[in-house]
Amino acid sequence: MTEVLRPYQAMVIEEFWRAVEAGQRRIIIVAPTASGKTVIARAIIEQARCKASSSLFLAHRREIITQTSNKLRGIPHGVIRPGDQPRPFELVQVASVQTLHRRAIKAGTMELPEAQYVIVDEAHHVVARSYQSIIEHYPDAVLLGLTATPCRGDGRGLGNVFQVMLQCPQVGELVAQGYLVGTKVYAPVDPDLHGVHIRHGDYVESELADRMDKPKLVGDIISNWYKFGERRKTVCFATSVRHSVHIRDEFIASGVRAEHIDGTTPMDERDATLARLASGELEVVTNCMVLTEGWDMPVLGCIILARPTKQMGLYRQMIGRGLRPAADKPNCIVIDHSGATYRLGFAEDYVEWTLDPDHHAENSTHAARTGDRPGGPRIVECQDCGAARVGGMACLSCGYLPAPSPCAIEVIDGDLGLVASSRRARPHSDDPHLRDEWHSMLAGIAAERGYKPGWVAHQYRYKFGDWPPHGARPVPVEPSVEVRRWVQSRMIAYARGRKSA
């Protein structure tokens, strides 16, 4: 049965057919992660089949092959990958790039299927030799690429392969329309990556793993998850297998149900692990470059970025895993230990994609903030809740907007910016009522656990920056969930510090 198309999906499909009728043969459709690229592909395949035209759908991951085959239910098709019985006479074929290349190009044990339309999912990989060797055998076919990030690893355009780019609305627009959820970003750590070399447009992974896999950073990951993650179903992206295992072990040691997967994890075990995450049996799954593409779990509510990257495509693919809407999911929490938010901006920012292979995709919104383009504010940390916010604007997470301060400012190239001694946020408030509430709830926790009054005073000072009023004797009350989580995060951070020492 044909799936009902969203307005923007119907529009981009119409644009595709108009481009084909105009004689274009190399077309790429750009649609954000979770916006329904497979739905668009199915509609085009179905319409082509109604014209008695054959289609070949290419993908590089097993999960994408399975999802596409499921989406094509009702349309007779063959699947070309290990373990599937070939159906070579169907007009529609869904093929693993690796399997088709190995069988038809290298070994010659099968013939390439006929195709008047070759559709490539995750088309930012199309420059790879395995893809090109297949595409070269279809010189007269219409080549359609589908991707959320139409650029190479170094950010350059794909104009060497595609001639026309058609774009769906970007993430910010789809959030406003209710098709995606927005992000709530915390960036508590901006790691020192000085001296880590760059290769092919991104950090050298071996050097990056050595720099990031430190006990203090791993400890920060755990305590900040307790503090900000709301114990949502979480996926953590690490720099290496060793780093991922290390993070998993630290989560487990802190009482969190966590597992690790990597490229060597058997498929059935990987599927079982992800099923346990979806059901709530697990709280966290750590991985290294396994869940960046071709995997979706709408109930996923939190992303941990423990892997720095300079690649806009990879950054947006990772965050995109959490943008699908689900019941009781107001947003996707992003805990960015990598500092990527400061380098690459928010997922909701508008990106100027380009086909030009001599130019790079650019987050124009973020460029204005950082001074690459004059006139825009920077990303800063909210002083009240710790979330990342756009300077000069109210925090989207808590509504906090600092009042103008008489402190000195520094003028740099026409842009005004407050000079801060540290980027680390420490929540505080001058609201006496809020302070009294916290004081009483901290006293409530102390009464529960048998802590001395001095513990309450020290927690109060850490929270608000000064000691409680002299002689204050708070009446213990039942702590809120927020206060309990805050105290728990403090205790975990303290324990990690003791352990490191």
Buried (B, 14 or more C-beta within 10 A) or exposed (E): EEBEBBEBBEBBBEBBEEBBEEEBBBBBBBBBBBBBBBBBBBBBBBBBBEEEBBBBBBBBBBBBBBBBBEBBEEBEBBBBBEEBEBBEEBBBBBBBBBBBBBBBBEEEEBEBBBBBBBBBBBBBBBBEEBBEBBBEEBEEBBBBBBBBBBBBBBBBBBBBBBBBBBBBBBBBBBBEEEBBBBBBBBBBBBBEBEEBEEEEBBBEBEBBBBBBBBEEBBBBBBBBBBBBBBBBBBBBBBBBBBBBBBBBBBBBEBEBBBBBBBEEBEEEEBBBBBEBBBEEEBBBBBBBBBBBBBBBBBBBBBBBBBBBBBBBBBBBBBBBBBBBBEEEBEBBBBBBBBBBBBBBBBBBBBBEBBBEBEBBBBBBBBBBBBBEEEEBBBBBBBBBBBBBBBBBEEBBBBEBEBEEEEEEEEEEEEBEBBEEEEEEBEBBBEEEEEBBBBBBBBBBBBEEEEBEEEBBBBBBEEBBEEEBEEEBEBEBBEBEEEBBBBBBBBEBBEBBEEEEE
